[in-house]
Structures are given as structure tokens and as C-alpha cells.
Amino acid sequence: MLWLTWRQYRVALLIGALLLVLYGLLFLAELFASVHSLFDLSFFMPQVVAVFVGAPFVAQEREQKTHYVVWGQGTSRGRWFLSRLAWVTLGTIAIAGLFCWSANAMTGWLEVTYNYTSYWGRPGIVLGGLTLFGLMLGVMVGSFTRKSIVAMALTFVLLLICYVVYSQVEHRLIPPHIQYTEYQGDKALWGTNDQFGIYAGFADRQGDETGDIDSYCRAHDPAFTTNVNQCVKDLDLQWKRVYLTPDQFWPTQFAGTALLLIVSFVLALVAFLRIRSAVD
């Protein structure tokens, strides 16, 4: 079983190794213009694992009907699935761990080089959680289809949707700091580089955020023209900042990773139950 798993996924592991090499070459060549480009590149890893490893994990077996060979030898469906998934998961964790280490180390170096000090530009350990989540998402999708290409396409789309959803909740997993001040025109507080800003804008006296101030003024002040300062004064608005401080970086990372691991376990369980109950 181990040898069969290795033969099936050695190409994927080779791709992961080549990505690590490419990652190092880009770093040595100083092709990164900013910390953010490094951050974006590191999150390419979950996409590769999800689409090229997770999606074909079951779908390819069902498409080629090679799973019948193992099942016909007395191996149960559950054992067949779990034994293969265990080795692929270990390989994924190992490669993701190297990516986490290299991404965080390189980001730290770039922060010093470009005089940009902020924990929030680092992928942290959540990159490992996202990679494992991508793997399990692909496995789950592949367990419901017999076509590898279909599974890969669906996984790609679903992963993008999950990224959008996760990005909206990631920095609200722990209570952020909230600050209210009187609006002072151009002197309104936007925060410092070592803080992660979730919201910076106007709010009413109950703390409800206004969003786009022009739209808000037009909806609540019939006399509004283009004078935002007058609108703010007439509606008695205040300046609101919602942000995270550097000491909240790791709690946010741990909370996000824990959430991703729980969802990954649920996805793996769904795939396992699907394999056990499938008629083919």
C-alpha cells in the first residue's frame, strides 16, 4: 500500500519540492518587491495541494477503476482510504511545514531589509492549516465524482470561495480592539504599521459603522452636497477604529489554524463515509 501510494503521488511530491526550490531562488534573486508578494506566493501552496493532490486522490481511482484491485484482495474500503490518506497527509504536512518555516523566515528578513516591521505580513502557522484544509477539500470533492478533471475544477472554485469567506472571519476570531474618537478632519487616526486594521471610518453614536460616508450622507441627510465635514457634524458621527495589536498575532494564528483543522477533519470524515457507502 505504501509503495502504491508513493508511485501515485511521487509527481505531486516532486512538484512540491520544485516549488520549494523556486521559492528559494526567487528569494535569493531578490525578486520580491514587497512583503505582500511573498505572502501571496506562499498561499499558492494550498491551491497546488488541493487541486493536484486532493482532487485526484479518490476521483482518479474511481475513474480508472484501480480501487477494485485492492478491494478484491480483501482490503476494506475504510482501510484502503485511511492508509493512503495518512501517508499523503504526512507528506502534505511536511511540505507545508517547510513552506511555513521558509515563508516566515524570509518575511522576517524582508521586514528588516525594507524597514517594514509588522507581524501581520507573515503567513504564520495558518498556512499549514490552509494547506491541510485544501487537501481535505479536494479529497472530499473527489469522493463525489468519478472524473479527475471535474473534481479539480470544482476544488479550485470552492477553494477560492473558501478563501474569501475565511479572509472575512480570520481576524475576528478573537475580540479586536475598538477605539472611538471625535473626527478631526485629516488628523483622523488610521493606526500604526504594527497594527492590523479591520475597520477605520465613521460610525454613529451607537457604534454602528457607516461604511461609505458619501452614500451614508446622501441616505440620511437630504441637504448633503459634497461637504463631508458638514454632514459629519450634522449627523453627529464619530471616528471608529477596529484593529488588532501585535500581541494578538499568535492568538489569531492559533484560532485560525484550529478552525481549519476542525473543518479539515469534518471534510475527511465526509469523504470517509462517502467511500464506505458508495456502490462502486
MIGU-885125 format. One line per 3 residues: number of its first residue (from 1); their letters; for each residue y, x, z of N, C-alpha, C. Coordinates in steps of 0.05 Angstrom, whole numbers, padded with zeros to 5 digits. Example, Ala and Ser with C-alpha at 12.3 -4.5 7.8 and 13.67 -1.06 7.14 Angstrom:
// MIGU-885125
1 = as = -00114 00264 00156 -00090 00246 00156 -00066 00264 00156; -00045 00257 00142 -00021 00273 00143 00001 00258 00157;
This chain:
// MIGU-885125
1 = mlw = -00024 00017 00000 00000 00000 00000 00025 00017 00000; 00025 00039 00015 00048 00057 00017 00052 00070 -00010; 00030 00080 -00023 00033 00093 -00049 00043 00073 -00070;
4 = ltw = 00033 00048 -00069 00042 00028 -00088 00072 00022 -00085; 00080 00020 -00060 00109 00015 -00054 00126 00038 -00064; 00116 00063 -00060 00131 00086 -00069 00134 00087 -00099;
7 = rqy = 00113 00080 -00114 00114 00080 -00143 00133 00059 -00153; 00134 00037 -00140 00151 00015 -00149 00181 00020 -00144; 00187 00035 -00122 00215 00037 -00114 00225 00066 -00114;
10 = rva = 00210 00084 -00127 00219 00112 -00128 00244 00114 -00145; 00246 00097 -00166 00270 00098 -00183 00295 00089 -00167; 00292 00067 -00151 00314 00058 -00135 00322 00079 -00114;
13 = lli = 00303 00092 -00102 00309 00113 -00083 00323 00137 -00097; 00315 00142 -00122 00328 00164 -00137 00357 00156 -00143; 00362 00131 -00149 00389 00122 -00154 00406 00125 -00129;
16 = gal = 00395 00118 -00106 00409 00122 -00081 00416 00151 -00076; 00397 00169 -00081 00402 00197 -00077 00423 00207 -00096; 00423 00198 -00121 00443 00206 -00140 00471 00196 -00132;
19 = llv = 00471 00172 -00121 00497 00162 -00111 00509 00179 -00089; 00491 00189 -00072 00500 00207 -00050 00511 00233 -00062; 00497 00244 -00083 00507 00268 -00096 00534 00263 -00109;
22 = lyg = 00536 00240 -00123 00561 00233 -00136 00583 00230 -00116; 00577 00218 -00094 00596 00215 -00072 00607 00242 -00063; 00589 00261 -00059 00598 00288 -00051 00614 00302 -00072;
25 = llf = 00606 00299 -00098 00621 00312 -00119 00649 00301 -00122; 00652 00275 -00119 00678 00263 -00121 00696 00273 -00098; 00684 00276 -00075 00699 00286 -00052 00708 00314 -00056;
28 = lae = 00689 00332 -00066 00696 00360 -00070 00717 00363 -00092; 00716 00346 -00112 00735 00347 -00133 00762 00335 -00126; 00764 00323 -00102 00789 00311 -00092 00799 00290 -00112;
31 = lfa = 00781 00273 -00121 00789 00252 -00140 00799 00227 -00126; 00797 00227 -00100 00806 00203 -00085 00837 00204 -00082; 00850 00184 -00091 00879 00183 -00089 00887 00173 -00061;
34 = svh = 00870 00159 -00048 00877 00148 -00021 00851 00143 -00006; 00855 00136 00019 00832 00128 00036 00819 00103 00026; 00835 00085 00015 00824 00059 00007 00804 00061 -00016;
37 = slf = 00808 00081 -00035 00790 00084 -00057 00763 00093 -00046; 00763 00110 -00026 00738 00119 -00014 00724 00095 00000; 00740 00079 00013 00729 00056 00027 00716 00037 00007;
40 = dls = 00729 00032 -00016 00718 00014 -00036 00693 00025 -00048; 00692 00051 -00053 00668 00064 -00065 00644 00061 -00046; 00649 00065 -00020 00627 00064 -00001 00614 00036 00000;
43 = ffm = 00629 00015 -00006 00618 -00012 -00005 00605 -00019 -00032; 00603 00000 -00050 00587 -00003 -00074 00557 -00001 -00067; 00551 00013 -00046 00523 00017 -00037 00508 -00010 -00032;
46 = pqv = 00519 -00029 -00017 00505 -00054 -00012 00499 -00069 -00038; 00518 -00067 -00057 00514 -00081 -00083 00490 -00069 -00098; 00488 -00043 -00098 00466 -00030 -00112 00439 -00037 -00100;
49 = vav = 00438 -00036 -00073 00413 -00043 -00059 00405 -00072 -00063; 00425 -00090 -00062 00419 -00118 -00064 00409 -00125 -00092; 00422 -00115 -00113 00415 -00123 -00140 00391 -00108 -00151;
52 = fvg = 00389 -00082 -00146 00369 -00066 -00159 00344 -00061 -00141; 00346 -00067 -00115 00323 -00064 -00098 00314 -00090 -00086; 00332 -00105 -00075 00325 -00130 -00061 00316 -00152 -00081;
55 = apf = 00332 -00156 -00102 00326 -00178 -00120 00299 -00176 -00134; 00291 -00152 -00144 00265 -00150 -00157 00242 -00147 -00138; 00247 -00145 -00112 00226 -00139 -00092 00203 -00158 -00095;
58 = vaq = 00208 -00184 -00096 00187 -00204 -00099 00187 -00215 -00127; 00211 -00219 -00139 00213 -00231 -00165 00197 -00216 -00186; 00198 -00189 -00185 00184 -00173 -00205 00154 -00176 -00202;
61 = ere = 00144 -00177 -00177 00116 -00181 -00172 00106 -00208 -00184; 00121 -00229 -00179 00114 -00255 -00189 00116 -00257 -00219; 00136 -00243 -00230 00140 -00244 -00259 00117 -00230 -00273;
64 = qkt = 00108 -00207 -00262 00086 -00192 -00274 00059 -00199 -00264; 00059 -00217 -00243 00034 -00227 -00230 00017 -00204 -00219; 00030 -00182 -00211 00015 -00160 -00199 00007 -00165 -00170;
67 = hyv = 00020 -00185 -00158 00013 -00191 -00130 -00015 -00203 -00127; -00026 -00214 -00149 -00053 -00225 -00148 -00074 -00203 -00143; -00068 -00178 -00152 -00087 -00156 -00149 -00091 -00151 -00119;
70 = vwg = -00069 -00151 -00104 -00071 -00145 -00075 -00083 -00169 -00060; -00074 -00193 -00067 -00084 -00217 -00054 -00113 -00221 -00059; -00122 -00213 -00083 -00151 -00216 -00090 -00169 -00197 -00074;
73 = qgt = -00157 -00176 -00061 -00173 -00157 -00046 -00174 -00164 -00016; -00165 -00188 -00010 -00168 -00198 00018 -00143 -00193 00035; -00122 -00181 00024 -00097 -00177 00039 -00082 -00203 00040;
76 = srg = -00074 -00210 00064 -00059 -00235 00068 -00031 -00233 00056; -00020 -00256 00049 00007 -00256 00038 00027 -00244 00057; 00025 -00252 00082 00043 -00242 00103 00042 -00212 00106;
79 = rwf = 00018 -00201 00107 00015 -00172 00110 00025 -00158 00085; 00019 -00169 00062 00029 -00157 00036 00059 -00155 00036; 00072 -00177 00044 00101 -00178 00044 00113 -00160 00065;
82 = lsr = 00104 -00162 00089 00116 -00147 00111 00112 -00117 00109; 00088 -00109 00100 00083 -00080 00098 00101 -00067 00077; 00105 -00080 00055 00122 -00070 00034 00151 -00071 00043;
85 = law = 00159 -00093 00055 00187 -00096 00064 00194 -00075 00085; 00175 -00068 00102 00180 -00049 00123 00188 -00022 00112; 00173 -00012 00092 00178 00014 00080 00205 00014 00065;
88 = vtl = 00209 -00008 00050 00235 -00010 00035 00258 -00011 00054; 00255 -00026 00076 00277 -00028 00096 00283 -00001 00109; 00262 00014 00115 00266 00041 00127 00281 00059 00108;
91 = gti = 00273 00058 00082 00287 00074 00062 00316 00066 00059; 00321 00040 00060 00348 00030 00058 00365 00039 00082; 00353 00037 00106 00368 00045 00130 00375 00075 00129;
94 = aia = 00356 00091 00119 00360 00120 00118 00383 00126 00099; 00383 00114 00075 00404 00120 00055 00431 00108 00065; 00430 00084 00076 00455 00072 00087 00466 00089 00109;
97 = glf = 00449 00100 00126 00458 00117 00148 00472 00142 00137; 00461 00154 00116 00475 00177 00104 00502 00169 00092; 00502 00146 00080 00528 00136 00069 00548 00132 00091;
100 = cws = 00540 00119 00113 00558 00114 00135 00569 00140 00146; 00551 00159 00150 00560 00185 00161 00579 00199 00142; 00572 00201 00116 00589 00215 00097 00615 00201 00092;
103 = ana = 00614 00174 00091 00639 00159 00086 00659 00162 00110; 00648 00160 00134 00666 00163 00157 00676 00191 00160; 00659 00211 00155 00668 00239 00157 00689 00246 00136;
106 = mtg = 00684 00236 00111 00704 00242 00090 00730 00227 00095; 00728 00203 00105 00752 00188 00110 00769 00202 00132; 00755 00212 00152 00770 00227 00173 00784 00251 00162;
109 = wle = 00771 00265 00143 00783 00289 00130 00807 00280 00114; 00805 00258 00099 00827 00249 00082 00851 00239 00099; 00845 00228 00123 00866 00219 00140 00883 00243 00149;
112 = vty = 00870 00265 00155 00885 00289 00162 00900 00301 00139; 00887 00301 00115 00899 00313 00091 00924 00297 00083; 00921 00271 00083 00944 00254 00073 00961 00243 00096;
115 = nyt = 00956 00254 00120 00972 00246 00143 00972 00216 00147; 00948 00205 00144 00944 00176 00147 00924 00171 00169; 00934 00165 00193 00916 00162 00216 00912 00132 00222;
118 = syw = 00887 00123 00217 00881 00096 00222 00851 00092 00222; 00839 00083 00244 00811 00077 00244 00804 00055 00223; 00822 00038 00217 00816 00015 00201 00811 00022 00172;
121 = grp = 00816 00046 00164 00809 00055 00137 00780 00065 00135; 00766 00065 00157 00738 00075 00157 00718 00052 00155; 00696 00057 00139 00675 00036 00137 00661 00031 00163;
124 = giv = 00659 00052 00180 00645 00048 00206 00615 00043 00202; 00603 00030 00222 00574 00025 00221 00569 -00002 00207; 00589 -00017 00201 00585 -00043 00189 00575 -00040 00160;
127 = lgg = 00579 -00016 00148 00568 -00011 00122 00538 -00012 00122; 00526 -00002 00143 00496 -00004 00145 00487 -00032 00148; 00502 -00049 00163 00495 -00077 00165 00498 -00092 00139;
130 = ltl = 00519 -00085 00124 00523 -00098 00098 00501 -00090 00078; 00492 -00065 00079 00471 -00056 00061 00445 -00070 00067; 00438 -00072 00093 00414 -00086 00100 00416 -00116 00093;
133 = fgl = 00439 -00127 00097 00444 -00155 00090 00440 -00159 00060; 00451 -00141 00044 00447 -00143 00015 00418 -00141 00007; 00403 -00124 00020 00374 -00121 00014 00360 -00148 00019;
136 = mlg = 00364 -00159 00043 00350 -00183 00051 00360 -00207 00034; 00385 -00208 00027 00394 -00229 00009 00380 -00228 -00018; 00377 -00204 -00029 00363 -00201 -00054 00334 -00209 -00052;
139 = vmv = 00321 -00201 -00030 00293 -00208 -00025 00290 -00238 -00023; 00307 -00251 -00009 00306 -00280 -00005 00309 -00294 -00032; 00330 -00286 -00047 00334 -00299 -00073 00311 -00294 -00092;
142 = gsf = 00300 -00270 -00092 00277 -00264 -00109 00252 -00279 -00102; 00249 -00287 -00077 00226 -00302 -00069 00226 -00331 -00080; 00249 -00340 -00090 00250 -00367 -00100 00251 -00368 -00131;
145 = trk = 00249 -00345 -00144 00249 -00345 -00173 00228 -00325 -00183; 00218 -00330 -00207 00198 -00312 -00219 00210 -00292 -00239; 00236 -00294 -00243 00249 -00277 -00263 00267 -00256 -00248;
148 = siv = 00262 -00231 -00254 00278 -00210 -00241 00307 -00211 -00249; 00312 -00216 -00275 00340 -00216 -00284 00355 -00239 -00271; 00342 -00262 -00269 00355 -00285 -00256 00361 -00279 -00227;
151 = ama = 00342 -00267 -00214 00345 -00260 -00185 00368 -00240 -00182; 00370 -00220 -00200 00391 -00200 -00198 00418 -00213 -00202; 00420 -00230 -00222 00446 -00243 -00228 00455 -00261 -00204;
154 = ltf = 00436 -00277 -00194 00443 -00295 -00171 00450 -00278 -00147; 00436 -00257 -00142 00442 -00240 -00119 00470 -00228 -00121; 00477 -00219 -00145 00503 -00207 -00149 00525 -00228 -00143;
157 = vll = 00522 -00252 -00153 00543 -00273 -00149 00544 -00280 -00120; 00521 -00285 -00107 00520 -00293 -00079 00531 -00272 -00061; 00526 -00246 -00068 00536 -00225 -00051 00567 -00223 -00052;
160 = lic = 00578 -00228 -00076 00607 -00228 -00078 00619 -00250 -00061; 00606 -00274 -00062 00616 -00296 -00046 00614 -00289 -00016; 00591 -00277 -00008 00588 -00270 00020 00608 -00249 00028;
163 = yvv = 00616 -00230 00011 00636 -00211 00017 00663 -00224 00023; 00670 -00244 00007 00695 -00258 00011 00695 -00273 00037; 00673 -00286 00043 00670 -00301 00069 00671 -00282 00092;
166 = ysq = 00656 -00260 00090 00656 -00241 00113 00683 -00228 00117; 00697 -00222 00096 00723 -00209 00099 00743 -00227 00113; 00738 -00253 00112 00756 -00272 00125 00750 -00275 00155;
169 = veh = 00726 -00269 00163 00718 -00273 00191 00715 -00246 00206; 00712 -00224 00191 00705 -00199 00204 00724 -00191 00226; 00750 -00193 00221 00770 -00184 00241 00778 -00206 00261;
172 = rli = 00764 -00228 00260 00768 -00249 00280 00743 -00253 00298; 00725 -00235 00296 00700 -00237 00313 00706 -00231 00342; 00727 -00216 00347 00737 -00212 00374 00766 -00222 00376;
175 = pph = 00775 -00231 00399 00802 -00242 00401 00823 -00221 00394; 00840 -00227 00374 00862 -00208 00367 00886 -00211 00386; 00904 -00192 00384 00929 -00193 00398 00948 -00212 00383;
178 = iqy = 00964 -00227 00398 00983 -00245 00385 01011 -00240 00398; 01030 -00235 00382 01057 -00229 00392 01078 -00247 00378; 01095 -00259 00395 01117 -00276 00385 01144 -00262 00391;
181 = tey = 01161 -00262 00371 01188 -00251 00375 01208 -00268 00359; 01233 -00266 00366 01253 -00280 00351 01258 -00265 00325; 01261 -00281 00304 01265 -00269 00277 01292 -00254 00277;
184 = qgd = 01291 -00229 00267 01315 -00212 00266 01321 -00202 00238; 01315 -00218 00219 01321 -00210 00191 01302 -00188 00182; 01314 -00167 00171 01298 -00144 00162 01286 -00128 00184;
187 = kal = 01293 -00133 00209 01283 -00118 00232 01258 -00131 00243; 01247 -00151 00229 01222 -00164 00239 01200 -00143 00241; 01184 -00146 00262 01163 -00127 00267 01139 -00131 00249;
190 = wgt = 01130 -00110 00236 01106 -00111 00218 01083 -00095 00231; 01087 -00081 00252 01066 -00066 00264 01066 -00037 00256; 01047 -00021 00266 01045 00007 00260 01020 00013 00245;
193 = ndq = 01017 00038 00235 00995 00045 00218 00968 00044 00233; 00968 00048 00259 00943 00048 00273 00934 00020 00282; 00949 00000 00273 00941 -00028 00279 00931 -00041 00253;
196 = fgi = 00913 -00061 00256 00904 -00077 00233 00918 -00104 00235; 00935 -00109 00215 00950 -00134 00215 00934 -00157 00203; 00930 -00178 00217 00916 -00202 00207 00936 -00222 00196;
199 = yag = 00958 -00225 00210 00980 -00243 00201 01006 -00232 00211; 01026 -00233 00194 01053 -00226 00201 01072 -00245 00186; 01083 -00264 00199 01100 -00283 00186 01112 -00303 00206;
202 = fad = 01122 -00324 00195 01135 -00344 00212 01115 -00364 00224; 01124 -00376 00247 01108 -00396 00260 01127 -00415 00274; 01118 -00440 00279 01136 -00458 00294 01133 -00452 00324;
205 = rqg = 01146 -00468 00340 01145 -00463 00369 01119 -00470 00382; 01101 -00483 00367 01074 -00488 00377 01055 -00466 00370; 01065 -00447 00354 01048 -00424 00345 01034 -00428 00319;
208 = det = 01038 -00451 00306 01025 -00457 00280 01038 -00440 00258; 01022 -00426 00243 01033 -00408 00222 01044 -00425 00199; 01065 -00415 00188 01078 -00430 00165 01066 -00422 00138;
211 = gdi = 01055 -00398 00136 01046 -00389 00110 01071 -00381 00094; 01071 -00387 00068 01093 -00380 00051 01118 -00395 00060; 01138 -00379 00067 01162 -00391 00080 01178 -00408 00061;
214 = dsy = 01179 -00401 00035 01194 -00417 00016 01182 -00445 00013; 01155 -00446 00010 01142 -00472 00008 01145 -00488 00033; 01143 -00474 00056 01146 -00488 00082 01174 -00500 00085;
217 = cra = 01194 -00485 00077 01222 -00495 00080 01227 -00518 00061; 01216 -00517 00037 01220 -00539 00018 01207 -00565 00028; 01184 -00562 00042 01169 -00585 00051 01182 -00597 00076;
220 = hdp = 01196 -00581 00092 01206 -00591 00118 01237 -00593 00119; 01250 -00582 00099 01279 -00582 00100 01290 -00591 00073; 01297 -00616 00070 01306 -00626 00044 01331 -00612 00034;
223 = aft = 01347 -00600 00051 01371 -00586 00043 01366 -00557 00036; 01341 -00548 00036 01336 -00520 00031 01342 -00513 00002; 01355 -00490 -00001 01360 -00479 -00028 01346 -00453 -00031;
226 = tnv = 01359 -00431 -00024 01346 -00405 -00024 01352 -00389 00001; 01366 -00401 00020 01374 -00387 00044 01353 -00389 00065; 01335 -00369 00066 01313 -00370 00085 01323 -00367 00113;
229 = nqc = 01343 -00351 00118 01353 -00347 00145 01363 -00373 00157; 01377 -00389 00140 01387 -00414 00150 01365 -00434 00156; 01344 -00433 00139 01321 -00451 00143 01307 -00443 00169;
232 = vkd = 01303 -00418 00174 01290 -00409 00198 01306 -00418 00223; 01332 -00417 00220 01349 -00425 00243 01348 -00455 00247; 01349 -00470 00225 01349 -00499 00227 01322 -00510 00238;
235 = ldl = 01300 -00498 00229 01274 -00507 00238 01264 -00493 00264; 01281 -00476 00274 01275 -00462 00299 01248 -00447 00298; 01245 -00431 00277 01220 -00416 00273 01221 -00389 00288;
238 = qwk = 01198 -00378 00293 01196 -00352 00306 01178 -00334 00290; 01179 -00308 00296 01162 -00289 00281 01137 -00285 00297; 01114 -00286 00282 01088 -00284 00295 01072 -00261 00282;
241 = rvy = 01060 -00245 00299 01042 -00224 00290 01015 -00227 00303; 00994 -00226 00287 00966 -00226 00297 00954 -00200 00288; 00944 -00184 00306 00936 -00157 00299 00914 -00146 00318;
244 = ltp = 00901 -00125 00309 00881 -00111 00325 00891 -00083 00330; 00885 -00073 00353 00893 -00046 00361 00870 -00026 00357; 00875 00000 00357 00854 00020 00353 00830 00017 00372;
247 = dqf = 00836 00009 00397 00814 00007 00416 00795 -00016 00410; 00803 -00033 00391 00786 -00056 00383 00770 -00050 00358; 00773 -00026 00348 00758 -00020 00323 00728 -00021 00327;
250 = wpt = 00718 -00006 00347 00689 -00006 00351 00677 -00032 00360; 00691 -00047 00378 00680 -00074 00385 00678 -00092 00360; 00698 -00089 00342 00697 -00105 00318 00674 -00096 00300;
253 = qfa = 00669 -00070 00299 00647 -00059 00283 00620 -00069 00294; 00617 -00067 00321 00592 -00076 00333 00587 -00106 00329; 00608 -00121 00332 00605 -00150 00329 00598 -00157 00300;
256 = gta = 00611 -00144 00281 00606 -00150 00253 00577 -00141 00245; 00569 -00118 00255 00542 -00108 00249 00521 -00126 00261; 00526 -00135 00286 00507 -00153 00299 00504 -00179 00284;
259 = lll = 00526 -00190 00274 00526 -00215 00259 00510 -00211 00233; 00514 -00188 00219 00500 -00183 00194 00470 -00179 00199; 00463 -00166 00221 00434 -00162 00227 00421 -00188 00233;
262 = ivs = 00434 -00206 00247 00422 -00232 00253 00418 -00248 00228; 00438 -00248 00210 00435 -00263 00185 00414 -00250 00168; 00412 -00224 00168 00391 -00210 00153 00364 -00218 00162;
265 = fvl = 00360 -00219 00188 00334 -00228 00199 00327 -00256 00190; 00347 -00274 00190 00342 -00302 00181 00335 -00302 00152; 00348 -00286 00135 00341 -00285 00107 00313 -00275 00102;
268 = alv = 00306 -00254 00117 00278 -00243 00115 00258 -00264 00124; 00264 -00279 00145 00246 -00300 00154 00242 -00322 00133; 00264 -00330 00120 00263 -00350 00099 00245 -00340 00076;
271 = afl = 00249 -00315 00068 00233 -00303 00047 00203 -00302 00055; 00198 -00295 00080 00170 -00293 00090 00157 -00321 00089; 00171 -00341 00099 00160 -00368 00098 00156 -00378 00070;
274 = rir = 00173 -00370 00052 00171 -00378 00024 00146 -00365 00012; 00141 -00340 00018 00118 -00326 00007 00092 -00339 00017; 00091 -00346 00043 00067 -00357 00055 00061 -00385 00044;
277 = sav = 00082 -00400 00037 00078 -00428 00028 00078 -00431 -00002; 00084 -00410 -00017 00084 -00412 -00046 00056 -00417 -00057; 00055 -00433 -00079 00029 -00440 -00090 00019 -00418 -00109;
280 = d = 00036 -00399 -00117 00027 -00378 -00135 00028 -00351 -00122;
